[in-house]
């Protein structure tokens, strides 16, 4: 797998400031054009062992593999996956170990990437840093879709939860929703950056790009500066960086010439935009003067409301006053339901997990229910922690009836019944943590057709009920969830598409 591009790679792996051991592993073969970053998952030494196995199996496979690069990459990662799984089954102390990884293989000046999890590969070219891999995590998926800013994603308490990994279950090379493959040409004036999430969770992409662009011919210096930046940001996790520069990156004097031209072009572009803006304002004033009756009104109907953190009934009161299009923001505090959601209203905790919701023991209607949604066509609830205990008995955390809303970042525990109950609903449940409920985690019945993705559903159902219970004629879409430790196994049709045990 040799390439005509003369690679220069800098490699640094560091435990960070808050971890005693380093469960990351890296592998680089410049001559063969193979670059690999692995981040181990598992307690004690399990994550470290999984990462070591991944490097050993993948490097060995690629050294003798022949055929199309994509197939070689798929076969190598699948072989590592199955080896990790079998070793874990034979050693009790390694049960549950796995890893996430990003592998780049160069052949004939083209790079093929195999990726599983939330490590990353960036391409630096033409003065821009582009993230080419997707984050296989609930939070990363929302960031990639623009629902969270990079800063919000970096600070999210469930940032490290992933719904794809290498080693937790057996896989074939071509399994869907397992290995993400990317292929692209690599130019001599470009560079690659592979890293574990210990870098991307600590350092924003703008800062990563600035350090990469400071490259002066020493690739290890760039990798070292990136690790130092992650440690300055807190160093909460292991940090691994493989920086690979092409022979003409950066393009020396030509690059500075291009930069000056772009700066001049930027001023010309700004002047042009100002002219268009002035023309648009003039046109808008003219239209308003001649036909105000058909122009849209300002968006005064869409309000942002912040509730009183010291009033346990503040959310109930805000929902009564809310109109479609409103957003209700809830600060940290303790609040009581039952909440009756309204159509078209967004209810969101300002800090995920800090707004705690309990069932009101004095409630007359919907007793024991924290949140109810009935006959809603749209809306969203996000970021709340719903808790049942001896003082506030919780029957059901969230009850959806004939509703199609978005539900994300909820934590629901302590319900005597189910954490979530859906009757004839097509809601989207994403990145929720549903655990330790005496009934099932999620009950789906009637004509429900919901979508469940990226949730963690664990330790529900006592000794007899599963994490997710599906009753005909319901037809849910259930994929990329972590469903473990419940009273009964998930139904067979859904097991393959989720992480289960």
N, C-alpha and C positions, 0 to 999 in steps of 0.2 A: 504494500500500500504506500508506495513512495510518491512524492509530489515534486514537481520542478521548482516550487516556491521554496526559497531558503528561509525557513522559519527561525525565529529566535524567541525562546520561551523563558519567562521568569516565573518561578514557582515559590510560593510561601504558604505554609499552613501553620496556624497558631491556635492555641487553646482558648484565647480570649482572656478576659480579666475575671470572669465569674465561674469558670469551669476548671475542675482539677485535671481532667483528662481531655484529650483531643480525639473525638470519634470521627473526625474527617480523615479522608485519605485522598491522595492525588497520584496520578500517573502521567508521565510525559515521555514520549518517544519522538523526538524531533525528526529523526531520519525517516521514520515510518509515518509521520504526520498523525500521531494519536495523542489526544489530550483528554484527560478524564478527571472530574471532581466528584467525590462521593461523600455524602453526609450520612453517618450512621444513625439509626433509630433503635432505641431499646435501653432498658435499665442495666446497671452495673457495666459489665464488659460487653454486653450483647451488641450494642450499636457499633462499637469498635470492631468486633469480630465480623459483623455483616459487611462493613466497609472494606475490611481486609479481603474477605472472600470475593467481593465484587471486583476489586482491582486484580486479584490473582486470576480469576476465571476469565474476565474480559480481556486482559492483556495476553493471556495464553491463547485464547481463541483467535484474537485478531492477528497474532503472529503467524498463524498457519492457515488462516481463512482465505478462500478464493471465491470469486463471484462478485456480483454487484455490491457496491458499498452498503446500500440500504439493507440488503439481506444479511450481510456480515454483521452490521450493527445490531439488527434485530436478534439474530441468533446469539450474539455474544451476551447481550443484556438478558435474554430469556434464560440462557444457560446459567448465568450468575444468579438470577432470581430463583431458579429451581434448586440450585445447590444450597443457597442460603436457607430455603424452606426445609430441605431434607436435613441439613445439619441442625437446625433449630428443633426439629421434631425428635432428634436423637439425644439432645442435651437439655435437660429440664431448665438449667439456669439460663439458657439462651432462647427459650420459648418467646415468641413474639418479636424477635429481632428482625430488622429490615433496614433498608437505606433508601435514600433518594440520590439521583445521580444525573450528570450531564456529560455526554461523551461526544467528542468531535473527532471525525476521521477525515483526513485529507487525501484525495487521490486525483491526479491530473488537474491540479489547480481548482478543484471543487471540494467543498466541505459538506459532509453529511453528518447530521447531528441526531443522536438518539437521546431522549430526555424523559425522565420520570420524576415527578415531585416538584419541589420548590427551589432547587438550585437553579442557576441561570446561565445563559450564554448571551453575551452582548457582541455586536459587531460595531467597531469604530471605523468609519470611512467617510471621507469627504467632509470632515469637521463635525460629524454627527455620531452620537452613540445610540444604537438601536437595540432594544431587547428582542431577541428572536425566538425565545422559548416562552411558553405559557406557564403560569404558576398553577400546578395541580392542587390547589387548596381552595377552600371556600372564600377566604379573604382575598387571596390572589386572583381568583376568578372575578370577584366583584371589582377589584382594582383594574384588571384588564378590560372589563366591560364599562369602565368609567363611573361605576356606582360609588366607588371610594377614591379619594385622592391618594397619591403616593404617601403623603404624610399620615393620613388616617389609617392606611393599611399598615404602615410601619409601626404604629402605636397600638394596633388592635390586639386585645388580649388573647385572641385565638389565632394569631398569625401563624403559629407553627403547626396547626392541624392540617394534614394533607389527606387527599382521597385517592392518591396513587402512590405506590411504593414498590420497591424491589425486594421480594422475599416473604411477604406475609401470606401469600397463597400461590399455588402453582399456576403457571402461565405458559401458553404457546407463543412463539415469536409474533404471529399475526393477530393475536387477540385484540379486539377493539378496546379502546379506553385503557390501554396499557402503555405502550411506548409511543411517544410523540416523535415523529420524524420530520426533520427540516433539511433541505438541500439548497445550496446557493453557491455561486462562483466566488472565489476569493482572489482579490486583486493584490498586487505587490504593495500598494500603498494603503492597505487596510490592516486592521488588527482584530484579534479575538480576545474576549475576556470571559473565562469560565469562573464561577464562584459559588460558594455555598451561601445559604441565607444569612450566615453570620456577617457577611458584608452588606448585602442588599437590605437587611433589616435595620442596619445602623447608619448607613451612608446614603443620602439621596442620590438619584441618578445624575443630577446636575454636577454634584461634587465628584462622583465617579468619573464622569466625562472629562472634567477639568484635570484630574490627575492623569488620566490616560493621555490627554492631549499634551501633557508636559513631558512626554517621553523624549529622552535625549540620546537614545541608542542603547540604554541599559534596561532590558525588560524586567530583570529582577528588582531593580529600584522602583519601578512602577508598582509591582506586586507588593513590595514592602511598604510603600507609601499608602496603598489601599488598606492593608491590614492595620497600619498605624491609625488611619482615619477611623476604622471601625472600632478600635480600642478607645480612641478619644470620644467616640459616640456612646460608649458604655461597655463595649466588649462583652455583651451578655451571652454570646454563643461562640462556638468554635468558628474560626475564620479561615477559609482556604481560597486562594486566588491562583489561577493560571493565566498569565498574560502572554499572548502570542503575537509578535509583531512581524509583518511582512518586511522584506528588505528595503522597501521605499516608504515605510511609515515612520514619521510623517515625511512629506515630500520636500523637506528642506526649504530652500528659497522660494520655490514655486508655490508652496503652501502660503507663505507670507504674502506673496503677490496676489494670490487669490483672495486672501482675507481682506487686503486693502480694497480690491475691486468690489468685494461684497459690501464692505462698509459704505463705499460711495453709492453702490446700488441701493443700499438700505435707505440712504437719505433721499434718493430719487423716488424710491417706492413710497416713502412716507409722504413726500410732497404730493405725489399722485393720489394717494389715498385721501389726503386732506381736501384736494379739489373735488373728488367724488363725494366726500362727506358733505361739503358745503352745498354742492348741487342737490344732494338728497334732502338736506334740511330745507332748502328753498322750495323744492318740489312738494315736500310734506306740508309746509306752511300753506302753499297754494291750494293743495287738495283739501286741507282742513277748512280753509275759508270758504270753499265753494260747495263742499259736500260733507259737512260734519256728521250728518245723520247716518252715513253708512260706514264710517271709519270705526275700527274697534276701540272700545274704551280702554283706558289704562287698567292694568291687572290689579285693581284695588280689591277685587273679590277674593284673591288668593292671599290669605293672611298667615303670618307666622306668630304663634302664640306660645309663650313660655309660662309654665304653671308655677305656682307657689310651692317651693320645696317643703315648707313647714305645715302644709295643709294635707292631711292624709286623703281627703276627698277631692283634691284639686283636679285630678285627671277626669274624674266623673263629671265635675262641673264644666271643665273645658270641652268635653265631648258633647255635652248638652248644647253648648253655644256654637259649636263648630259647624261650618258649611263646607260643601264639596270644594275641594282644592286647597283647604286649609292644612297647615302643618302644625302639630302640637309638639313642642319640645319639652322634655321632662328632665330636670336636673337630678342629681343624686339625692336620694331620700327614700323614705318608707311610705307606700301608698296602698290604699284599699280599693278592691273591685267590689262587685262585678262591674267591668267596663263593657258598655255596649258600643261597639265600633260603629262608625257612620260611613256611608258610601262616599268614596272619593277623598277621604281624610287620611293623612299620614300621621301616625303616632310614633314618635321616636325618642329614645333615651339619648341625652346629650353625650353620656359616656357609657358604652356598653357594659352592662352588669352592675352599674352603680344605682340604678333606679329599681327598687325592689317592690314587687307587687304581691299582695296577699288577698285571699278571699275574705270578705267582711262577714264575721260570725253573726252579725245582726241583720244580714240581708234577708228580705222577704222573698223577692224574686231572684232567680238564678243563684240560689244559695249554694255555696261551695264552688262556684265557677269564678275564675279570675277574669277571663276575657271571653266575650261572646261576639260572634259576627254572623248576622243573619241577612240573607238576601242582598248581599253586597256585590256590585259589579266590579269595583276597583277599590284600592286602598292599600295601605302598608302599615305594618307594625314591626318595630325593630329595636333590639338592644336591651330588653327588659329581663330581669331575673324574677321568675315566678316561683314562690316558695310556699309549701304547705307544712304546718307543724301542729303541735297539740293545741295551741291557742287559736290558730287560724286554720281550721280544717279545710283542706282543698280536695274537692271531688274531681274536678277536671281543670287543667290549666288553661286550655284554649279550646273553645267549642265553635266549630265552623259549620254553618248550616246554609246550603245553597249559596255559597259565596266563592268569589274568585279574587282573593287578595294575596299580597306578598307577605310572607312571614320570615324574618331572618334575624339571626343573632339573639334569639331568645334562649334562656336557660330555664328549664321547667323541671322541678323535682318535688317530691313529697306528696303527690296526688294519690288519694285512696283509689281513684279510678284510673283513667288514662291521662297521660300528659297532654295529648292532643286528640280530639275526636272530630272526625270529618263526616258529615252527612251530605251527600249529593253536592259536593264542592269540588272546584277545580283550582284550588289555591296552589301557590308555589311555596314550598318550605325549603329554605336554604340556609346552611351554616348555623343550625340550631343545636343546642346541647340538651338532650332529653334523657334524664337519668333518675334512677332510684324512685320510680313511681310503682305503687303496688299493682296497678293494672298494667296493661301494655303501654309501651311508649307512645305509639301512634295507632289509633283505631280508624279504619277507613271503610265506609259502608255506603249503601244507597247507590246512586248513580255518580259517585265521585270519580273524578279523573285528575287527581292532583299530580304535581311533579315534586319529588323529594330528591334533593341533591346536596352533597357536602355536609350532611348532618351527622352528628355523633349520637347514637342511641344505645345506651348501655345500662345494665343493672336494673332493668325494669321487669315487671311481671312475676315477682316472687319466684315460686318454683315451677310455675306451669304455663305462663303466658309469654308470647314472643315480644321482641322489640317493636315490630310492626305487625298488625293484625288486619288482614284484608278480607272483606266479606262481599261475596257476589251480590250484584253485578258490577261492583266497583272495578275500575281498570286503571290503577295508578302507574306512573312512570317512576321507578325507584332505582337510581343508579348513583354510584360514587359516594355512598355513605359508609360510615364505620358503624357496624351493628354488632356489638359484642357483649357477652356476659349477661344476657337476658334469660328469663325463666324457660324459654323454649326457642328452638331455632327458627330462623326466618324461612318462609315458604321457599321451596326449591326453585321456582321460576325466577326468584329475585336474588338468589345467592351468588350467582356468577358475577353479577354486575356491581357487587358491593364487597367491602371487606368485612368478613364475618368470622365468628368462631363459636 
